[in-house]
């Protein structure tokens, strides 16, 4: 049976892998999309997740865990970014934004699961740290939704 710390480390590694998936997806989008407005937006997503990975790895190391080193998460987020990357070739802004929305919604769900863990709830500082990351992703998702509305109007 896994200890609370093992469960926490595994959950934090899921978040590391999700953020690596976001990095890969947003890098691909920034490189391949026509339109400078989206390139800048996607690059912000890359930087955001790179910072999140660094912060998460630091916490995993504090708990004597072994941090993930790539996007190997085999759940929904992995499939979302595979689908996302496939749509990039079409260079369809609407499709790419829809894929980003799905990926970030899935990331928020993963953060919600980790925020529900007893070890996280027991530490206000840790809860605050993860909540800030989650809120930043939620803000990015709100930006995606705004871009989707603009695309629909244009």
C-alpha positions in Angstrom: 0.0 0.0 0.0 1.3 3.4 -1.0 2.1 6.0 1.7 0.6 9.5 1.7 3.9 10.8 0.4 4.1 8.3 -2.4 0.6 9.2 -3.4 1.5 12.9 -3.3 4.7 12.4 -5.3 2.8 10.4 -7.9 0.1 13.0 -8.2 2.7 15.8 -8.4 4.4 13.9 -11.2 1.1 13.7 -13.0 1.1 17.5 -12.9 4.7 17.6 -14.1 3.8 15.4 -17.0 0.7 17.4 -17.8 2.8 20.6 -17.9 5.4 18.9 -20.2 2.5 18.0 -22.5 1.4 21.6 -22.4 4.9 22.7 -23.3 5.1 20.3 -26.2 1.6 21.3 -27.5 2.1 25.0 -27.2 5.6 24.9 -28.7 4.2 23.1 -31.7 1.3 25.5 -32.0 3.5 28.6 -31.7 5.8 27.2 -34.4 3.2 26.1 -36.9 0.3 28.6 -36.6 -0.1 31.5 -39.0 -0.8 34.6 -37.1 1.5 36.4 -34.6 -1.2 37.0 -32.1 -1.6 33.3 -31.4 2.2 32.7 -31.5 2.7 35.1 -28.6 -0.2 33.6 -26.7 1.1 30.0 -27.2 4.7 31.1 -26.2 3.3 32.4 -22.9 1.7 28.9 -22.3 5.2 27.4 -22.9 6.9 29.7 -20.4 4.1 29.2 -17.9 4.4 25.5 -17.9 8.2 25.5 -17.9 8.0 27.5 -14.6 5.4 25.2 -13.2 7.6 22.2 -13.9 10.5 23.8 -12.1 8.3 24.5 -9.1 6.8 21.1 -9.0 10.1 19.3 -9.4 11.4 21.3 -6.4 8.6 20.1 -4.2 8.9 16.5 -5.4 12.6 16.6 -4.5 11.7 17.9 -1.1 9.6 14.9 -0.5 12.4 12.6 -1.7 10.6 11.7 -4.8 11.9 11.1 -8.3 10.5 13.8 -10.7 9.1 12.9 -14.1 11.3 14.1 -17.0 8.9 14.1 -19.9 5.3 14.0 -20.9 4.5 10.4 -20.4 1.1 10.7 -18.7 -1.1 8.1 -20.4 -4.5 9.6 -19.6 -6.7 12.2 -21.2 -4.1 15.0 -21.4 -1.8 12.8 -23.5 -4.6 12.1 -26.0 -5.6 15.7 -26.0 -2.1 16.8 -27.1 -1.8 14.1 -29.7 -5.1 15.3 -31.2 -3.9 18.9 -30.8 -0.7 18.2 -32.6 -2.6 16.5 -35.4 -4.8 19.5 -35.9 -1.8 21.9 -36.2 -1.1 20.6 -39.7 -4.4 22.0 -40.8 -3.4 25.4 -39.5 -7.0 26.0 -38.6 -7.1 28.6 -35.8 -10.5 27.5 -34.5 -9.6 23.8 -34.4 -6.3 24.6 -32.7 -8.0 26.8 -30.1 -10.6 24.1 -29.4 -7.8 21.6 -28.8 -6.0 24.0 -26.5 -9.3 24.4 -24.6 -9.7 20.7 -24.2 -6.1 20.3 -23.0 -6.3 23.0 -20.5 -9.7 21.8 -19.2 -8.1 18.4 -18.6 -5.1 20.0 -16.9 -7.5 21.8 -14.5 -9.2 18.6 -13.7 -5.9 17.0 -12.8 -5.1 20.0 -10.5 -8.5 19.6 -8.8 -7.7 16.0 -8.0 -4.4 16.8 -6.5 -5.9 19.8 -4.6 -8.3 17.3 -3.0 -5.6 15.1 -1.5 -5.5 15.1 2.3 -1.7 15.9 2.4 -2.3 18.9 0.2 -5.4 20.1 2.2 -3.3 19.8 5.4 -0.8 22.3 4.2 -2.1 25.8 3.5 1.2 26.8 1.9 1.2 23.8 -0.5 -2.5 24.3 -1.2 -1.8 28.0 -2.1 1.1 27.0 -4.3 -0.9 24.5 -6.3 -4.0 26.8 -6.4 -1.9 29.6 -7.9 -0.7 27.3 -10.7 -4.3 26.1 -11.3 -5.6 29.7 -11.4 -2.9 30.6 -14.0 -4.1 27.7 -16.2 -7.7 28.8 -15.7 -6.7 32.3 -16.8 -5.1 30.9 -19.9 -8.3 28.9 -20.6 -10.3 32.2 -20.2 -7.9 33.7 -22.8 -8.5 30.8 -25.1 -12.2 31.3 -24.8 -11.9 35.0 -25.6 -9.8 34.1 -28.7 -12.5 31.6 -29.7 -15.2 34.3 -29.5 -13.0 36.7 -31.6 -12.5 33.9 -34.2 -16.3 33.3 -34.3 -17.0 37.0 -34.9 -14.3 37.5 -37.5 
